[in-house]
Amino acid sequence: MFDQQLSEHGSSGRATAPAAPQGAPVSGASGGAPGTAPEATGATGAAGDKGLRGNSVGLLSSVVLGVSTVAPVYCLTATLGPTVTAVGVQMPAVFLAGFLPMLLVAFAYKELNKDFPDCGTSFTWTVKAFGPRIGWMAGWGLTVATIIVLSNLAGVATDFLYLMLGEMTGSGAVADLNDNKAVHLATVVALIAAATAMSYRGMTATKWFQYSLVGLQLAVLLLFSAIAIIKAAAGDLPDSVGFSASWLNPFEVSSFSAFTAGLSLSIFMYWGWDTCLTMNEETSGSAKTPGRAAMISMVTLVGSYLLVAIAAQMFAGVGTTGTGLGNPDTADNVFAALARPVLGSPWSILLFVAVVASAAASLQTTFIPVARTLLAMSAYRAVPPRFGTVHPRHRTPGFATVAAGIATAAFYVGMSVISENVVQDTILALGLMICFYYALTAFACVWYFRRSLRNGLRDLVVKGIAPLLGGILLSGVFLQTLTDAWDPDYGSGVVFGIGSVFVIGVGILLLGAVLMVVYGVYRPAFFRGETLRKDTPALVVED
């Protein structure tokens, strides 16, 4: 569990790392006290010894972290509308289709983690498979995807915070405070600062907070779905529609372009399950538990999404007016429109509370992947050593967490100026980032284990075929979304005659490439393969 005591280094459960290969300095706990930057102590070698609190997370805690990071209530309220706009009544089918590549990629994560449990996950594994430059870009994709999602979480949390306060006080003026841009941005920045402070202290301080918020989310989604289905089945609603099995058939989507647009949104809804893997150096049974937790998290999510999608569609239909899920005026915040019609007053406040809880919980846990990825990149000298600073008491990547918080606030404020619809445009751009680094990780698995694929049917399927199919599917979505995003009508803004989603997505990737080249000139050790390569040793995990 979160509060499980840290075991002695080298005691049962973990052994010391084997000697680093020639040219790779020995890493971690033996190099200096936690709280010092890795490069200052010469720490760069094996996985699992970066100063984090080992054996502090169990299976249940890891599952809670995975679900919390995904933030199911937030994802649903932000994507139900845009997905219906893209694919109509085939929304449940697209949610199910989005689960398939995630499941296939999860096999890659599970097998790579079993072989080399390192908190750098996609970055570390892709470096070991394809080399430093491709691996660096995978780490960059994960980092910026997290920052984008954090900014959206803070925005949705602010929207629903004022809606909730308006419901509680019965004052429309309080709810309308969110329409004041200065008030909205100030609240967003305050929420980001609070989440950063909580993440800085670590997960052990907020274990029951996370348990409670995740439990609340799932309970409210179940209540909402049950009432929506009951009311729709009664036949008294003008816009309700009867359930049809064809809703689950992805082949009935009108066009491939529409399908990939919806699939990109669907993939975003599952993003975050890999947080279970980025906590691997802090998890009991680091080689196996994170992979199992990821699988359980995804099954929980796909079940919740299908239930809510079907219930909402039965209740509200897919019309473009009123409470219809295709209404452009409510597309980025569907639960705000459905809360009172479905749950009634005063119970509608539960849905507002659930969205705020979802965003608040995820704001805290979403700092985990970005902070630990930056910690690993610093340990292997791929980014400045300051990012490798671990707090001596909290045992968290302190500097990386604060830096991610500052970047998130700056990104959201900047996007508020550039784009007419921050949430929708950044979610669409986020789909590009997610497909980019997940696909790279899937292909890395195939290449990394290429020599063992003939060892048996299991190895061929879980280390080869499944990750390869997942990578191909995500690459297809990436390329199709990139093509569609060039159109000025794709998204809500236009920059130099090009759609804002394309500019955001491609611009971020190009920025990463430039930063990589500049840092490679400044500190070339990582890019020469001196700190991380195929034969860099992993921490030995005992039975």
BADRENDREN-336870 format. One record per residue (C-alpha): z negated, x, y negated; residue in one letter. Coordinates in pm, whole numbers. Layout:
% residues N
+--------+--------+--------+---+
!      z !      x !      y ! r !
+--------+--------+--------+---+
!      Z !      X !      Y ! a !
...
+--------+--------+--------+---+
% end
This chain:
% residues 543
+--------+--------+--------+---+
!      z !      x !      y ! r !
+--------+--------+--------+---+
!      0 !      0 !      0 ! m !
!     17 !     91 !   -368 ! f !
!   -344 !    206 !   -371 ! d !
!   -334 !    394 !    -45 ! q !
!   -488 !    736 !    -92 ! q !
!   -268 !   1042 !   -119 ! l !
!   -280 !   1245 !    199 ! s !
!   -333 !   1619 !    199 ! e !
!     -7 !   1810 !    179 ! h !
!     80 !   1930 !    525 ! g !
!   -157 !   1687 !    701 ! s !
!    -56 !   1417 !    952 ! s !
!    248 !   1227 !    831 ! g !
!    399 !   1507 !    625 ! r !
!    457 !   1873 !    689 ! a !
!    551 !   2146 !    452 ! t !
!    916 !   2204 !    380 ! a !
!   1104 !   2472 !    565 ! p !
!   1214 !   2777 !    376 ! a !
!   1492 !   2719 !    127 ! a !
!   1834 !   2864 !    206 ! p !
!   1945 !   3184 !     43 ! q !
!   2011 !   3123 !   -326 ! g !
!   1797 !   2809 !   -346 ! a !
!   1446 !   2870 !   -481 ! p !
!   1155 !   2708 !   -300 ! v !
!   1052 !   2379 !   -452 ! s !
!    762 !   2168 !   -545 ! g !
!    394 !   2161 !   -479 ! a !
!    374 !   2528 !   -405 ! s !
!    546 !   2615 !   -730 ! g !
!    294 !   2479 !   -976 ! g !
!     71 !   2190 !  -1070 ! a !
!    214 !   1845 !  -1122 ! p !
!    282 !   1792 !  -1488 ! g !
!    485 !   2107 !  -1529 ! t !
!    859 !   2085 !  -1551 ! a !
!   1030 !   2199 !  -1230 ! p !
!   1238 !   2467 !  -1393 ! e !
!    934 !   2618 !  -1562 ! a !
!    784 !   2681 !  -1217 ! t !
!   1107 !   2766 !  -1041 ! g !
!   1096 !   2442 !   -842 ! a !
!   1431 !   2337 !   -711 ! t !
!   1452 !   2335 !   -334 ! g !
!   1347 !   2086 !    -70 ! a !
!   1313 !   1711 !    -99 ! a !
!    975 !   1543 !   -110 ! g !
!    761 !   1782 !   -313 ! d !
!    818 !   1697 !   -676 ! k !
!    457 !   1610 !   -762 ! g !
!    473 !   1234 !   -694 ! l !
!    189 !   1048 !   -521 ! r !
!    284 !   1059 !   -154 ! g !
!    191 !    790 !    100 ! n !
!     96 !    544 !   -176 ! s !
!    347 !    267 !    -91 ! v !
!    362 !     66 !    232 ! g !
!    628 !   -168 !    374 ! l !
!    508 !   -487 !    201 ! l !
!    464 !   -307 !   -130 ! s !
!    812 !   -159 !    -98 ! s !
!    965 !   -503 !    -32 ! v !
!    782 !   -646 !   -335 ! v !
!    917 !   -361 !   -548 ! l !
!   1271 !   -425 !   -426 ! g !
!   1259 !   -800 !   -498 ! v !
!   1079 !   -745 !   -829 ! s !
!   1340 !   -497 !   -953 ! t !
!   1624 !   -735 !   -870 ! v !
!   1444 !  -1013 !  -1066 ! a !
!   1597 !  -1313 !   -885 ! p !
!   1504 !  -1579 !  -1143 ! v !
!   1643 !  -1370 !  -1429 ! y !
!   1962 !  -1293 !  -1234 ! c !
!   2019 !  -1659 !  -1155 ! l !
!   1972 !  -1787 !  -1509 ! t !
!   2204 !  -1518 !  -1648 ! a !
!   2483 !  -1544 !  -1388 ! t !
!   2502 !  -1901 !  -1255 ! l !
!   2709 !  -2007 !  -1558 ! g !
!   2951 !  -1710 !  -1574 ! p !
!   3006 !  -1726 !  -1196 ! t !
!   3091 !  -2096 !  -1206 ! v !
!   3326 !  -2026 !  -1498 ! t !
!   3504 !  -1767 !  -1283 ! a !
!   3520 !  -1943 !   -944 ! v !
!   3406 !  -2304 !   -988 ! g !
!   3242 !  -2472 !   -688 ! v !
!   3297 !  -2159 !   -478 ! q !
!   2994 !  -2001 !   -647 ! m !
!   2780 !  -2006 !   -326 ! p !
!   3067 !  -1842 !   -136 ! a !
!   3088 !  -1564 !   -393 ! v !
!   2712 !  -1507 !   -374 ! f !
!   2747 !  -1475 !      2 ! l !
!   3050 !  -1247 !    -33 ! a !
!   2860 !  -1024 !   -276 ! g !
!   2592 !   -978 !    -12 ! f !
!   2838 !   -829 !    239 ! l !
!   2922 !   -502 !     58 ! p !
!   2556 !   -462 !    -38 ! m !
!   2458 !   -494 !    328 ! l !
!   2723 !   -242 !    435 ! l !
!   2616 !      6 !    167 ! v !
!   2252 !    -44 !    268 ! a !
!   2337 !    106 !    607 ! f !
!   2455 !    419 !    423 ! a !
!   2133 !    439 !    223 ! y !
!   1922 !    385 !    532 ! k !
!   2092 !    662 !    732 ! e !
!   2105 !    911 !    445 ! l !
!   1739 !    847 !    366 ! n !
!   1646 !    903 !    730 ! k !
!   1817 !   1243 !    721 ! d !
!   1711 !   1354 !    372 ! f !
!   1441 !   1139 !    203 ! p !
!   1471 !   1236 !   -162 ! d !
!   1393 !   1027 !   -471 ! c !
!   1728 !   1128 !   -621 ! g !
!   1901 !    901 !   -361 ! t !
!   2265 !    853 !   -471 ! s !
!   2266 !   1166 !   -685 ! f !
!   2116 !   1393 !   -419 ! t !
!   2312 !   1259 !   -124 ! w !
!   2646 !   1260 !   -306 ! t !
!   2589 !   1620 !   -416 ! v !
!   2523 !   1722 !    -55 ! k !
!   2839 !   1545 !     60 ! a !
!   3091 !   1604 !   -221 ! f !
!   2947 !   1874 !   -443 ! g !
!   2763 !   1892 !   -777 ! p !
!   3011 !   1730 !  -1014 ! r !
!   3075 !   1411 !   -819 ! i !
!   2705 !   1391 !   -743 ! g !
!   2617 !   1432 !  -1110 ! w !
!   2845 !   1142 !  -1201 ! m !
!   2679 !    927 !   -930 ! a !
!   2343 !   1004 !  -1087 ! g !
!   2483 !    920 !  -1429 ! w !
!   2619 !    587 !  -1302 ! g !
!   2280 !    492 !  -1160 ! l !
!   2102 !    596 !  -1480 ! t !
!   2320 !    401 !  -1720 ! v !
!   2330 !     96 !  -1489 ! a !
!   1952 !     90 !  -1503 ! t !
!   1944 !    121 !  -1880 ! i !
!   2194 !   -165 !  -1914 ! i !
!   1992 !   -387 !  -1685 ! v !
!   1667 !   -301 !  -1863 ! l !
!   1819 !   -404 !  -2195 ! s !
!   1937 !   -735 !  -2051 ! n !
!   1598 !   -799 !  -1893 ! l !
!   1427 !   -751 !  -2226 ! a !
!   1677 !   -983 !  -2398 ! g !
!   1636 !  -1266 !  -2146 ! v !
!   1258 !  -1221 !  -2145 ! a !
!   1258 !  -1262 !  -2522 ! t !
!   1477 !  -1574 !  -2509 ! d !
!   1250 !  -1744 !  -2259 ! f !
!    930 !  -1621 !  -2421 ! l !
!   1007 !  -1819 !  -2735 ! y !
!   1133 !  -2116 !  -2535 ! l !
!    808 !  -2110 !  -2339 ! m !
!    599 !  -2084 !  -2656 ! l !
!    797 !  -2370 !  -2807 ! g !
!    729 !  -2586 !  -2500 ! e !
!    361 !  -2497 !  -2501 ! m !
!    313 !  -2568 !  -2872 ! t !
!    558 !  -2856 !  -2895 ! g !
!    710 !  -2683 !  -3196 ! s !
!   1085 !  -2643 !  -3233 ! g !
!   1024 !  -2394 !  -3513 ! a !
!    851 !  -2157 !  -3271 ! v !
!   1139 !  -2180 !  -3021 ! a !
!   1387 !  -2121 !  -3304 ! d !
!   1225 !  -1789 !  -3392 ! l !
!   1445 !  -1637 !  -3124 ! n !
!   1753 !  -1722 !  -3334 ! d !
!   1628 !  -1488 !  -3606 ! n !
!   1796 !  -1158 !  -3516 ! k !
!   1526 !   -942 !  -3673 ! a !
!   1249 !  -1127 !  -3486 ! v !
!   1450 !  -1121 !  -3162 ! h !
!   1520 !   -747 !  -3178 ! l !
!   1160 !   -665 !  -3277 ! a !
!   1032 !   -863 !  -2978 ! t !
!   1281 !   -696 !  -2741 ! v !
!   1173 !   -351 !  -2857 ! v !
!    805 !   -449 !  -2820 ! a !
!    859 !   -572 !  -2463 ! l !
!   1045 !   -253 !  -2371 ! i !
!    762 !    -45 !  -2518 ! a !
!    501 !   -240 !  -2319 ! a !
!    696 !   -206 !  -1994 ! a !
!    746 !    166 !  -2056 ! t !
!    371 !    211 !  -2107 ! a !
!    292 !     25 !  -1784 ! m !
!    550 !    223 !  -1585 ! s !
!    414 !    545 !  -1732 ! y !
!     76 !    466 !  -1575 ! r !
!    236 !    405 !  -1236 ! g !
!    259 !    125 !   -981 ! m !
!    -94 !    169 !   -846 ! t !
!   -239 !     27 !  -1167 ! a !
!    -40 !   -298 !  -1147 ! t !
!    -11 !   -376 !   -775 ! k !
!   -152 !   -729 !   -790 ! w !
!     40 !   -798 !  -1110 ! f !
!    363 !   -735 !   -918 ! q !
!    252 !   -935 !   -614 ! y !
!    160 !  -1233 !   -832 ! s !
!    481 !  -1234 !  -1036 ! l !
!    710 !  -1200 !   -735 ! v !
!    521 !  -1477 !   -553 ! g !
!    546 !  -1700 !   -862 ! l !
!    922 !  -1646 !   -886 ! q !
!    993 !  -1738 !   -526 ! l !
!    761 !  -2042 !   -536 ! a !
!    922 !  -2182 !   -854 ! v !
!   1274 !  -2128 !   -716 ! l !
!   1178 !  -2320 !   -402 ! l !
!   1027 !  -2605 !   -607 ! l !
!   1328 !  -2620 !   -841 ! f !
!   1574 !  -2629 !   -550 ! s !
!   1385 !  -2898 !   -360 ! a !
!   1358 !  -3131 !   -660 ! i !
!   1721 !  -3071 !   -766 ! a !
!   1853 !  -3154 !   -417 ! i !
!   1634 !  -3465 !   -389 ! i !
!   1748 !  -3596 !   -728 ! k !
!   2113 !  -3520 !   -658 ! a !
!   2097 !  -3687 !   -317 ! a !
!   1956 !  -4002 !   -478 ! a !
!   2295 !  -4052 !   -647 ! g !
!   2157 !  -4153 !   -988 ! d !
!   2296 !  -3855 !  -1182 ! l !
!   2637 !  -3887 !  -1352 ! p !
!   2735 !  -3520 !  -1303 ! d !
!   2590 !  -3457 !   -957 ! s !
!   2820 !  -3373 !   -666 ! v !
!   2770 !  -3398 !   -293 ! g !
!   2738 !  -3081 !    -89 ! f !
!   3052 !  -2957 !     82 ! s !
!   3081 !  -2682 !    342 ! a !
!   3391 !  -2560 !    155 ! s !
!   3157 !  -2423 !   -113 ! w !
!   3080 !  -2142 !    131 ! l !
!   3447 !  -2051 !    189 ! n !
!   3553 !  -1755 !    -32 ! p !
!   3920 !  -1805 !     61 ! f !
!   3932 !  -2121 !   -149 ! e !
!   3882 !  -1930 !   -474 ! v !
!   4187 !  -1991 !   -694 ! s !
!   4296 !  -1627 !   -737 ! s !
!   4201 !  -1272 !   -638 ! f !
!   4129 !  -1189 !  -1002 ! s !
!   3887 !  -1483 !  -1027 ! a !
!   3727 !  -1379 !   -698 ! f !
!   3666 !  -1019 !   -811 ! t !
!   3527 !  -1141 !  -1146 ! a !
!   3280 !  -1361 !   -962 ! g !
!   3211 !  -1090 !   -705 ! l !
!   3131 !   -840 !   -979 ! s !
!   2869 !  -1081 !  -1112 ! l !
!   2742 !  -1145 !   -760 ! s !
!   2703 !   -772 !   -694 ! i !
!   2500 !   -742 !  -1013 ! f !
!   2264 !  -1007 !   -873 ! m !
!   2175 !   -785 !   -577 ! y !
!   2140 !   -466 !   -774 ! w !
!   1795 !   -311 !   -752 ! g !
!   1723 !   -328 !   -379 ! w !
!   1771 !     49 !   -365 ! d !
!   1449 !     89 !   -563 ! t !
!   1286 !     82 !   -219 ! c !
!   1473 !    405 !   -147 ! l !
!   1395 !    579 !   -477 ! t !
!   1026 !    541 !   -389 ! m !
!   1083 !    724 !    -59 ! n !
!    880 !   1031 !   -152 ! e !
!    584 !    802 !   -227 ! e !
!    623 !    575 !     78 ! t !
!    434 !    595 !    406 ! s !
!    692 !    680 !    671 ! g !
!    941 !    799 !    411 ! s !
!   1227 !    837 !    660 ! a !
!   1220 !    479 !    795 ! k !
!   1007 !    244 !    582 ! t !
!   1229 !    244 !    266 ! p !
!   1540 !    146 !    465 ! g !
!   1358 !   -137 !    640 ! r !
!   1218 !   -261 !    310 ! a !
!   1566 !   -264 !    156 ! a !
!   1700 !   -480 !    440 ! m !
!   1411 !   -729 !    413 ! i !
!   1452 !   -747 !     35 ! s !
!   1823 !   -829 !     61 ! m !
!   1772 !  -1101 !    322 ! v !
!   1508 !  -1260 !     97 ! t !
!   1743 !  -1245 !   -200 ! l !
!   2053 !  -1387 !    -33 ! v !
!   1852 !  -1680 !    104 ! g !
!   1706 !  -1756 !   -239 ! s !
!   2041 !  -1729 !   -414 ! y !
!   2227 !  -1956 !   -176 ! l !
!   1955 !  -2221 !   -192 ! l !
!   1939 !  -2226 !   -573 ! v !
!   2320 !  -2210 !   -615 ! a !
!   2372 !  -2510 !   -389 ! i !
!   2086 !  -2705 !   -545 ! a !
!   2195 !  -2639 !   -904 ! a !
!   2557 !  -2724 !   -826 ! q !
!   2462 !  -3049 !   -653 ! m !
!   2242 !  -3150 !   -946 ! f !
!   2451 !  -3047 !  -1248 ! a !
!   2807 !  -3010 !  -1119 ! g !
!   3047 !  -2756 !  -1264 ! v !
!   3152 !  -2945 !  -1577 ! g !
!   3192 !  -2782 !  -1916 ! t !
!   2972 !  -3023 !  -2111 ! t !
!   2607 !  -3124 !  -2108 ! g !
!   2409 !  -2972 !  -1823 ! t !
!   2725 !  -2877 !  -1631 ! g !
!   2707 !  -2522 !  -1502 ! l !
!   3044 !  -2445 !  -1662 ! g !
!   2924 !  -2532 !  -2014 ! n !
!   2995 !  -2220 !  -2225 ! p !
!   2706 !  -2305 !  -2459 ! d !
!   2452 !  -2265 !  -2177 ! t !
!   2633 !  -2013 !  -1955 ! a !
!   2408 !  -1718 !  -2032 ! d !
!   2084 !  -1913 !  -1988 ! n !
!   2133 !  -2196 !  -1738 ! v !
!   1767 !  -2259 !  -1657 ! f !
!   1695 !  -2332 !  -2023 ! a !
!   1932 !  -2628 !  -1995 ! a !
!   1821 !  -2743 !  -1649 ! l !
!   1444 !  -2698 !  -1670 ! a !
!   1356 !  -3036 !  -1823 ! r !
!   1626 !  -3246 !  -1647 ! p !
!   1521 !  -3113 !  -1306 ! v !
!   1145 !  -3062 !  -1332 ! l !
!   1063 !  -3301 !  -1616 ! g !
!    788 !  -3257 !  -1874 ! s !
!    542 !  -3081 !  -1865 ! p !
!    646 !  -2912 !  -1539 ! w !
!    961 !  -2771 !  -1697 ! s !
!    745 !  -2499 !  -1847 ! i !
!    709 !  -2354 !  -1496 ! l !
!   1074 !  -2247 !  -1499 ! l !
!   1034 !  -2080 !  -1838 ! f !
!    722 !  -1901 !  -1713 ! v !
!    911 !  -1792 !  -1399 ! a !
!   1196 !  -1638 !  -1600 ! v !
!    952 !  -1456 !  -1829 ! v !
!    756 !  -1340 !  -1522 ! a !
!   1077 !  -1229 !  -1349 ! s !
!   1196 !  -1028 !  -1645 ! a !
!    851 !   -883 !  -1716 ! a !
!    797 !   -772 !  -1356 ! a !
!   1145 !   -625 !  -1333 ! s !
!   1115 !   -452 !  -1670 ! l !
!    832 !   -249 !  -1524 ! q !
!    975 !   -175 !  -1180 ! t !
!   1331 !   -108 !  -1300 ! t !
!   1203 !    210 !  -1462 ! f !
!   1142 !    344 !  -1110 ! i !
!   1502 !    431 !  -1011 ! p !
!   1605 !    581 !  -1344 ! v !
!   1288 !    787 !  -1387 ! a !
!   1294 !    923 !  -1032 ! r !
!   1666 !    994 !  -1042 ! t !
!   1615 !   1197 !  -1359 ! l !
!   1316 !   1368 !  -1198 ! l !
!   1530 !   1473 !   -900 ! a !
!   1818 !   1582 !  -1124 ! m !
!   1574 !   1797 !  -1319 ! s !
!   1422 !   1941 !  -1000 ! a !
!   1769 !   2060 !   -900 ! y !
!   1846 !   2176 !  -1258 ! r !
!   2117 !   1918 !  -1321 ! a !
!   1948 !   1793 !  -1642 ! v !
!   1699 !   1960 !  -1880 ! p !
!   1369 !   2064 !  -1717 ! p !
!   1166 !   1835 !  -1944 ! r !
!   1283 !   1534 !  -1739 ! f !
!   1099 !   1681 !  -1441 ! g !
!    758 !   1653 !  -1605 ! t !
!    514 !   1467 !  -1379 ! v !
!    193 !   1328 !  -1532 ! h !
!   -100 !   1518 !  -1376 ! p !
!   -319 !   1208 !  -1334 ! r !
!    -76 !    915 !  -1294 ! h !
!    165 !   1124 !  -1084 ! r !
!    468 !    955 !  -1245 ! t !
!    779 !   1106 !  -1411 ! p !
!    626 !   1064 !  -1756 ! g !
!    890 !   1212 !  -1983 ! f !
!   1180 !   1053 !  -1792 ! a !
!   1012 !    712 !  -1815 ! t !
!    961 !    737 !  -2192 ! v !
!   1316 !    866 !  -2242 ! a !
!   1455 !    571 !  -2044 ! a !
!   1254 !    330 !  -2259 ! g !
!   1388 !    479 !  -2582 ! i !
!   1747 !    477 !  -2450 ! a !
!   1710 !    111 !  -2342 ! t !
!   1588 !     -2 !  -2683 ! a !
!   1863 !    191 !  -2861 ! a !
!   2131 !     51 !  -2628 ! f !
!   2023 !   -310 !  -2678 ! y !
!   2002 !   -282 !  -3056 ! v !
!   2342 !   -110 !  -3065 ! g !
!   2505 !   -371 !  -2842 ! m !
!   2364 !   -649 !  -3060 ! s !
!   2569 !   -511 !  -3347 ! v !
!   2891 !   -442 !  -3149 ! i !
!   2917 !   -747 !  -2921 ! s !
!   2900 !  -1121 !  -2986 ! e !
!   2737 !  -1180 !  -2652 ! n !
!   2524 !   -886 !  -2537 ! v !
!   2410 !  -1037 !  -2208 ! v !
!   2750 !  -1142 !  -2075 ! q !
!   2942 !   -830 !  -2179 ! d !
!   2685 !   -582 !  -2055 ! t !
!   2644 !   -765 !  -1724 ! i !
!   3020 !   -743 !  -1670 ! l !
!   3016 !   -373 !  -1762 ! a !
!   2715 !   -326 !  -1539 ! l !
!   2920 !   -445 !  -1242 ! g !
!   3151 !   -146 !  -1297 ! l !
!   2859 !     98 !  -1297 ! m !
!   2704 !    -52 !   -984 ! i !
!   3032 !    -49 !   -790 ! c !
!   3093 !    309 !   -904 ! f !
!   2776 !    472 !   -775 ! y !
!   2722 !    248 !   -473 ! y !
!   3079 !    320 !   -354 ! a !
!   3031 !    693 !   -403 ! l !
!   2710 !    680 !   -197 ! t !
!   2883 !    485 !     81 ! a !
!   3169 !    735 !    101 ! f !
!   2917 !   1020 !     85 ! a !
!   2750 !    882 !    398 ! c !
!   3076 !    883 !    593 ! v !
!   3162 !   1237 !    490 ! w !
!   2808 !   1372 !    529 ! y !
!   2782 !   1246 !    888 ! f !
!   3148 !   1298 !    980 ! r !
!   3066 !   1544 !   1258 ! r !
!   2819 !   1308 !   1426 ! s !
!   3036 !    995 !   1432 ! l !
!   3145 !   1072 !   1791 ! r !
!   2787 !   1087 !   1917 ! n !
!   2785 !    720 !   2011 ! g !
!   2878 !    367 !   1908 ! l !
!   2572 !    324 !   1688 ! r !
!   2649 !    636 !   1483 ! d !
!   3013 !    535 !   1450 ! l !
!   2922 !    190 !   1318 ! v !
!   2620 !    250 !   1093 ! v !
!   2716 !    596 !    964 ! k !
!   3092 !    550 !    955 ! g !
!   3256 !    209 !    976 ! i !
!   2998 !      1 !    786 ! a !
!   2958 !    240 !    489 ! p !
!   3334 !    298 !    474 ! l !
!   3407 !    -75 !    455 ! l !
!   3134 !   -119 !    193 ! g !
!   3276 !    162 !    -17 ! g !
!   3631 !     24 !      8 ! i !
!   3518 !   -327 !    -93 ! l !
!   3323 !   -200 !   -393 ! l !
!   3609 !     28 !   -496 ! s !
!   3844 !   -271 !   -488 ! g !
!   3611 !   -472 !   -709 ! v !
!   3576 !   -175 !   -945 ! f !
!   3952 !   -127 !   -986 ! l !
!   4029 !   -498 !  -1021 ! q !
!   3751 !   -547 !  -1275 ! t !
!   3875 !   -245 !  -1468 ! l !
!   4226 !   -392 !  -1477 ! t !
!   4105 !   -734 !  -1586 ! d !
!   3866 !   -591 !  -1846 ! a !
!   4154 !   -434 !  -2039 ! w !
!   4252 !   -785 !  -2153 ! d !
!   4094 !   -868 !  -2493 ! p !
!   4008 !  -1213 !  -2357 ! d !
!   3787 !  -1059 !  -2087 ! y !
!   3439 !  -1070 !  -2240 ! g !
!   3341 !  -1178 !  -2587 ! s !
!   3457 !   -893 !  -2810 ! g !
!   3759 !   -677 !  -2892 ! v !
!   3752 !   -308 !  -2984 ! v !
!   4084 !   -159 !  -3106 ! f !
!   4270 !   -438 !  -2929 ! g !
!   4097 !   -373 !  -2594 ! i !
!   3838 !   -592 !  -2427 ! g !
!   3482 !   -487 !  -2510 ! s !
!   3384 !   -483 !  -2140 ! v !
!   3649 !   -217 !  -2067 ! f !
!   3539 !    -11 !  -2367 ! v !
!   3173 !    -31 !  -2264 ! i !
!   3234 !     53 !  -1898 ! g !
!   3494 !    328 !  -1935 ! v !
!   3330 !    467 !  -2248 ! g !
!   3001 !    513 !  -2066 ! i !
!   3167 !    693 !  -1773 ! l !
!   3362 !    922 !  -2008 ! l !
!   3046 !    998 !  -2202 ! l !
!   2882 !   1104 !  -1876 ! g !
!   3175 !   1334 !  -1793 ! a !
!   3150 !   1500 !  -2136 ! v !
!   2773 !   1549 !  -2103 ! l !
!   2823 !   1697 !  -1756 ! m !
!   3077 !   1953 !  -1883 ! v !
!   2860 !   2050 !  -2180 ! v !
!   2547 !   2091 !  -1969 ! y !
!   2743 !   2285 !  -1707 ! g !
!   2839 !   2540 !  -1971 ! v !
!   2483 !   2558 !  -2102 ! y !
!   2308 !   2580 !  -1762 ! r !
!   2556 !   2639 !  -1479 ! p !
!   2318 !   2707 !  -1185 ! a !
!   2335 !   2354 !  -1043 ! f !
!   2712 !   2332 !  -1083 ! f !
!   2753 !   2663 !   -898 ! r !
!   2573 !   2514 !   -598 ! g !
!   2270 !   2739 !   -638 ! e !
!   2002 !   2467 !   -638 ! t !
!   2133 !   2187 !   -412 ! l !
!   2396 !   2194 !   -143 ! r !
!   2469 !   2070 !    208 ! k !
!   2212 !   2294 !    377 ! d !
!   1924 !   2243 !    131 ! t !
!   1625 !   2160 !    357 ! p !
!   1449 !   1826 !    365 ! a !
!   1076 !   1781 !    396 ! l !
!    986 !   1759 !    765 ! v !
!    839 !   1418 !    851 ! v !
!    615 !   1409 !   1158 ! e !
!    575 !   1114 !   1393 ! d !
+--------+--------+--------+---+
% end
